[in-house]
Amino acid sequence: MTVTPLSILDLSPISAGCDAATALRNTIDLAQHAERWGYKRYWLAEHHFVAVASSSPAVLIGQIAAATDHIRVGSAAVQIGHTTPIAVVESFGIIDALHPGRIDMGLGRSGQRRTEATASPAAAAPRAPRPWGDVDGIVIPPPFDPTALMKSGRMRAQAAVLTQPCAQPADFAEQIDAIEALLDGTYTRDGHELHAVPGEHGQLTPWIFGSTRGQSAEVAGARGLPFVASYHITPGTALDAIAAYREAFRPSARLAKPYVVVSADVVVAEDSATARQLASSYGRWVYSIRSGQGAIPYPDPDLCQPLTDDELPLVEDRTATQFVGNPDEVADRLELLRRVSGADELVITSVTHRHTDRLRSHELLAKRWGLTG
């Protein structure tokens, strides 16, 4: 029987009482273990000004690729609204030249989304909230509206620092077109041919990350690129994003048919009670993000205060869709997610306060899933 590929999405979380250097060493250690356990890819998220250490995916990807032998390594995803197509292609081109055939170039439009939200006029009349539901047992919560969070003073300050003065992110579709042209050696500007060195004619394929029936899904489909839907961050709209991608898909030189990866947040332990205890500080951590203060150091579940009745609604969509339990329970829910979404591959993120617990979570799942190193 063919085993659906399973990959890891990491953001080098900094646990309470630890520092960034420890988090980065833990990330490299987990990547080395993941390779031995049979995971297909190891992806790094991009975050800034918070208690996670993956602020520069390309730098960390290079370190992980050098510390491993064959596992694919990539970004999940580069926020290209904060950079330029040539900077992305050249930085990933360097890593690809040193580790050919192992590097995934994941791209997201977070910078553009933030700019659109902060530049928009007064909010429109609120829509009636969508009720909670499920599809064949997969929980589909009401979508989370990030507009207020993106318009917060903290987010405005971050956006100002992450871009050059007066700069505006280019249209996402135009950026993807430029990246593909640079990779293919067909890029021109003002009548001049410009070539990315390194990067041109390498072994890089853009992966598009998306969360809704929006531009990311449409761009990925129309250009025949693989698509990653974030059920772990936006469980209320991930299936909608996949449907939009498939509707828009057109075969390309890179991909003959749609290829979908779906993410999930998991915590696995030998028994359900232990897993629930390890995951009990997750809601507090997500609350720190959703409330606008930015991700705090990941709390110790033995010391963490539970969410109050007033705090819980802000994060309930995330806590209700985290897959927590023993290996059988989590594997069964992941298989259900795969079947409902039609995913070709699953990517999991697992955050715990102690590195040993995170290692064990990934190890137990790998063995139960049937991965082989």
N, C-alpha and C positions, 0 to 999 in steps of 0.2 A: 504494500500500500504506500502511495506517495504521501509524504509528510509535508504539510503546508509549511513553507519557510517561516521561521520566527527570528526576529531581529530585536535590537535594543536601541532605545532612545534615551540618552543620558544628558543631564545638564550640570553635571559636577556640583551637586548640592552641598552647601556648607552646613554642617550640623552645628547645633548650639554647642559652644565650648571649643569648636575647632576653627581652622582657618582655611584660606583658599589653597595654600600649598598642600595641605592634607587632602582636601577635596580632589585636587588634580592628581595626586598620587593614587588616590582611591579609584579614580576614573581609569587610569592606565592599568591598574591591577584588575579591575572588573573586565576591561576589554580583553586582557590576556586570558582570563578565565573563560570569558564568553567564547573566545576562539576555540579553546579546548572543549567546551561543552557543545559546540556545534551551531551556535547562532550564526546567521548569514551575514548580518551587517551590524555595525556599531555607529550610530549617528549621534551627533552633538548639536544641542540647541544653542541658539544665540540669545543671550539676555544681558542687560546692562543695569548697573546701579542697584543690584540686589544681591542677596546672599547665595548666589550661585557663581561658579567660577568659569563657566563656558562662554565668556564674553567675546572671544575671537575663535570661532570654530575652525578656520583654516589652520591657525597655529596649532591648536590641539589635535586636529586631524593628522597633521604631519608627525606629531609626537607619538600618537597611537599607532599609526601605520609603521613607524620605525620600530616600535616595541612589539609588533605582532608579525605574523608571517603571511597569512592568507585571508583573514576576515576582511570584508569590504568595510571601508570607513567613510563617513560622509557627514554632511550638515543637515540639520533639521530645525530650522532652515536659515540660510543667510538672509538677512533682512535687506533686500537690495534697494529699498527706498533710502537707505543710509549710505549707499556707496554707488559705484558706477559699474557698468558691464565689463569694462576692460580690467578693472581692479579685481573683480570676481574671477574672470577667466585666467588672468595671469597668476593669481595666488593659487588657484586650484590646478592650473597648468603646471606649476612648479612641483606640487605634490604628486600629480599624475606622472610627471616625467621620472620622478624618483621611485614611485610605486605604481607602475602601469597596470591598468585593469582592475584596480582595487578601490578607486575613489568615486564617491557619489556626490554630485553637486546639487544639493537640495536648496530650493529658492522659495522665498515667501514675500508677500507684499505688505508686511506689517507696517513699514514706514509710510507707505502710501495710505493705508487705512487710517493711521493715526492722523496724518495731515488732513485727510478728508473730514474726519470727525471734528478736529479742532477748528477747522475753517468753516464748518457748516453754520448756518444761521440758527436762530432759536429752534428748539426741538419741535417737531410736528406733534400733532395730537397723538397720544399713546394708543397703540393698538390693543385690542382685547387680548389678554394673555392666552397662549395656547395651552390646553390642559396636558397633564401628564398622560403618557401612553406607553405602549410597548408594541414591538413587532416580533411576534413569535417568541416572546420571552426576553427580548432585548429592550431595556428601559430607554424610552425616548422622553426626556424631560422638556419642559418649556425652554426655548432658547434664552440664553443669557444675553442681555443687551449691554455691550461694553462702552456705549457712547459716553455716559457720565464718567466712567473711569478714564477714558481717553482724554476727556476735557478737563481733568483735574489739574491743579497747579503743578503737582509733581510730574505728571506726564508731559505737560507743556515744557517744563524745564528740561526734561530728558530729551525731548525732541529738538529743543534748541541746541543742546550740546552735541547731539549725534549728527547734525548736519552743518554744512558751512553756512555762514550768515547769508540770509536772503535766498538760500537755495530751496528749490521745490522738487520733490521726487518726481521723476519722469513717469509717464504712464507705464504700468506693469507690462502690458502686452508689448510695448515698444522696447522695454528693457530685455524681455525674453527674446524678441526678434534679434536684437543686437548681440546678445550672448550667443545665440545659435549661429549667427553670421560670423562672429569672431572664431567660434570653434570650427566652423566649416571652411574658413579662409575666404569668405566672400564679403567681408565688411568693407564698406566705403563711406567716406565722409567728405562732403564738398568736392566730389570728383576724385578723391585720392583713395587708393587702396591702403588699408591699415591692417597690419598683421600682429596677432597676439603671440609673443615669444616669451616663455613657452605657453602652450594652450592650444594653438591651432593644430588641427589634425591629430589631437591626442585621443584618449579613450574615455572622454567625459561625456555624460548625458545629463541634461538638466532634469531634475525631479521637482515637480510643482506641488507645494503644500497648500491645502485649502481647508476651509471650515464651513462654507455655505454655498448656496447656488449662486455664486458671484463670479467675479472676473477670473479668479484663480482657476476654478473648475473649467470655465469656458476656454481659457487660454490653453490649459493643459490638453483638453480634448481637441480643440481646433488644430493644434500643432502636433498632435500625435505623440505626446510625452507622458511618461508615467505620473500617476497622481497619488498623493498621500492625504487621506482624510483623517482629521484629528478628533476621533471619538473621545479621546481622553481629555481634551480641553473643551470641545464644543459638542457634547453628546446630543444636544437637541437638534443639530442641523447637519451632522456628519453624513447621514444617509441621503439627505437632500443633495449634498455636495457631490456624492458619488453618482447619483442619478443624473445630475447636470453634466458631469464629466462624460459619462457614457453617451448621453444624448449628443454632446458636441464632438465626440471623437471622430477624427479622420485619420486613416493610416498614414504613416510617414516613413521616411528612410530609417528612423530610429525605432519605430514600434509599429507592428502590423495590426495589433488589436489592443484594446484597453488593458492597462495593467494598474491594479488598485492595491494600495497598501493601507491598512487601517490600524490606527494606534489605540492602545488601551492602557489604563493605569492599573497595575496589579501589585498585590503583596501576597506572597506565598510563604507558608510555614508548615511544619510537620503536622500541626493540628489547627483547626479553625479558631479556637480560642486564642492561641498565640498569635495567629495572623491578625485577628481583630485588634489585639492589644498593640501590636507593632504599627498598625494603620490608624490608631486612635488619634494621633496628632496631625494627621493629614488635613482634616477640616480646618484646624487652626492655621496651618501653613497656607492653605488656599485662601482663607479669609484675609490673611495679611496682604495677599496679592489683589484680591477683589475689592478690598476696602480702600485701596489706593496707596498704602504705605510701602508696597513692594515686598517681594518674598523675604521673610525673616529667616534667620538661621533655623534649620529644620528642627522642630522641638523634640525634646525627649518625651516619649509617651508616658514615662513614669512620673513626670513633673508637669505635664501639660494640663492646663485648665480646659475642661470641655466647653464647647460652644454653648452660648445661651440661646434661649428661644428666639430672641431678637436677631442674633447673629446667624443662626442656621439657614434661614431662607436664602441668604446671599451665596451660599456654597452648596446647597442641597443637591443641585444637579450633578455636581462633581462627586460628592460623597456617595450618592446613590448609584453611581455608575462606575465606581472603583471596584475591581474584581479582587475580593479578599477571601482567603480561605486556604484549605489544604490543597495539595497538588491536583487531586481529582476535581474538586469544586472549581478551581480557577481554570483548569484546562477545559472543562465542560462549558464554562461560560465563554471562553475564548473561541471554542469551536462553534458555539451558537452565533457569536458575533461574525465569525468568518462566513458561516452559511447565510445569515441574514444579509450581510453586506456584499456577498460574492467576492470577498477579498482574495487576491492571489497570494498575499503575504500579510502577516501581522507584525507590528512592531510594538514592543511593550516598554513602558517606563515604570520603574519600581524605585520608590524613595523610602528609605527608613533612616532612623536616627543613627543607628550603628552600622558601620560598613559590613561587619560580619553577617548581620541579618540580611542586608541587601544581596551580598554574595549568595547566601543560602537560598534566598527567594528565587534568584535566577537559576541556581543549580537544580533545585527541586523541580522547577517548571520545565527546564530543558530535559531532564530525565523522564518526566511524565509525558512530555510532548513527543518523545521519541527521537530527539536530536542526537546526532552522532558526531563527535569531534573529528 
